Amino acid sequence: MRSPRFWLVIVLLASTVFILQSRGDADRIPISQPLSQMPEHFGGWTAQDVPLTDDTLAVLGKGDFLNRIYTGQPAATTSSTTKLAPVSLFIGYFASQRTGQTMHSPQNCLPGAGWTFDSQRYTGLQDINGKQYKVGEYVISNGDVKQFVIYWYQAHGRSIPNEYRAKLYMVADAIRMNRTDGALVRVITQVLPSESLDSARERATQFTQLMAPNLPRFIPD
């Protein structure tokens, strides 16, 4: 409780509740496609859905969720290690965040699963159509296993790598547009013992560049 970060979260949540209640109970929710319609094949990648457990769904709350493992080899990649390592894609979309449903930060959920954070940074990423994204990158570990993570929050055409800034934008958009919808996008791939961290980063980046142009169908601008 002595941490400034703790009190910042408390102030943001209290402000969000006050402002959203003052605007009424109903969001303006744009039409979007369900995440289940995300392509199962693109750029040489093939998907397999991984059902979320009832306990996980209870924690996540009311939303639309996609949890998949993609395997394969992008056409532009020739590395054998890249071919062998799968990529995990998780997207959680909340049409409304007025009733306590909110996007969960990887900094909260991953440590609960036994992962520790070795490094973190914010950077930029450009998809295959030239659209720019602001993303966060993590290197996480659990014993001898390392993984490389790309994540960001997406809402109303913005990509935001910082959870506190995402909440501030949500409050502002609730006032301006009467919308609190948004999503968390997370891409994870294992850093294989036989490869470098740069190789895993390249794999995750290439996958994200191919996948990202599909997002506006499911996460409205």
ChimeraX attribute file (.defattr): number of C-alpha atoms within 10 A of each C-alpha:
attribute: neighborCount
match mode: 1-to-1
recipient: residues
	/A:1	6
	/A:2	6
	/A:3	7
	/A:4	9
	/A:5	11
	/A:6	10
	/A:7	12
	/A:8	12
	/A:9	14
	/A:10	12
	/A:11	11
	/A:12	15
	/A:13	16
	/A:14	11
	/A:15	14
	/A:16	21
	/A:17	15
	/A:18	11
	/A:19	16
	/A:20	22
	/A:21	13
	/A:22	10
	/A:23	12
	/A:24	10
	/A:25	11
	/A:26	13
	/A:27	18
	/A:28	13
	/A:29	13
	/A:30	11
	/A:31	11
	/A:32	13
	/A:33	13
	/A:34	14
	/A:35	18
	/A:36	13
	/A:37	11
	/A:38	15
	/A:39	12
	/A:40	14
	/A:41	14
	/A:42	15
	/A:43	14
	/A:44	16
	/A:45	21
	/A:46	16
	/A:47	20
	/A:48	13
	/A:49	14
	/A:50	13
	/A:51	12
	/A:52	13
	/A:53	8
	/A:54	9
	/A:55	8
	/A:56	10
	/A:57	13
	/A:58	10
	/A:59	11
	/A:60	17
	/A:61	13
	/A:62	18
	/A:63	17
	/A:64	16
	/A:65	20
	/A:66	19
	/A:67	18
	/A:68	20
	/A:69	19
	/A:70	21
	/A:71	19
	/A:72	18
	/A:73	22
	/A:74	18
	/A:75	10
	/A:76	9
	/A:77	14
	/A:78	10
	/A:79	13
	/A:80	10
	/A:81	19
	/A:82	23
	/A:83	16
	/A:84	12
	/A:85	18
	/A:86	21
	/A:87	24
	/A:88	22
	/A:89	24
	/A:90	16
	/A:91	22
	/A:92	23
	/A:93	26
	/A:94	23
	/A:95	24
	/A:96	20
	/A:97	22
	/A:98	21
	/A:99	11
	/A:100	12
	/A:101	15
	/A:102	23
	/A:103	22
	/A:104	15
	/A:105	17
	/A:106	16
	/A:107	13
	/A:108	9
	/A:109	12
	/A:110	13
	/A:111	14
	/A:112	10
	/A:113	9
	/A:114	11
	/A:115	18
	/A:116	17
	/A:117	15
	/A:118	11
	/A:119	11
	/A:120	13
	/A:121	11
	/A:122	15
	/A:123	12
	/A:124	12
	/A:125	17
	/A:126	16
	/A:127	17
	/A:128	14
	/A:129	10
	/A:130	10
	/A:131	11
	/A:132	14
	/A:133	20
	/A:134	18
	/A:135	21
	/A:136	20
	/A:137	21
	/A:138	21
	/A:139	21
	/A:140	23
	/A:141	19
	/A:142	13
	/A:143	9
	/A:144	6
	/A:145	12
	/A:146	21
	/A:147	20
	/A:148	23
	/A:149	23
	/A:150	25
	/A:151	26
	/A:152	26
	/A:153	27
	/A:154	25
	/A:155	24
	/A:156	17
	/A:157	13
	/A:158	16
	/A:159	20
	/A:160	22
	/A:161	25
	/A:162	16
	/A:163	18
	/A:164	15
	/A:165	13
	/A:166	21
	/A:167	21
	/A:168	15
	/A:169	17
	/A:170	23
	/A:171	23
	/A:172	16
	/A:173	16
	/A:174	21
	/A:175	15
	/A:176	9
	/A:177	12
	/A:178	19
	/A:179	24
	/A:180	26
	/A:181	27
	/A:182	26
	/A:183	26
	/A:184	25
	/A:185	23
	/A:186	22
	/A:187	21
	/A:188	24
	/A:189	23
	/A:190	23
	/A:191	24
	/A:192	17
	/A:193	11
	/A:194	6
	/A:195	14
	/A:196	11
	/A:197	16
	/A:198	11
	/A:199	15
	/A:200	24
	/A:201	22
	/A:202	14
	/A:203	26
	/A:204	23
	/A:205	18
	/A:206	19
	/A:207	24
	/A:208	22
	/A:209	18
	/A:210	18
	/A:211	19
	/A:212	16
	/A:213	14
	/A:214	12
	/A:215	17
	/A:216	15
	/A:217	15
	/A:218	19
	/A:219	26
	/A:220	20
	/A:221	15
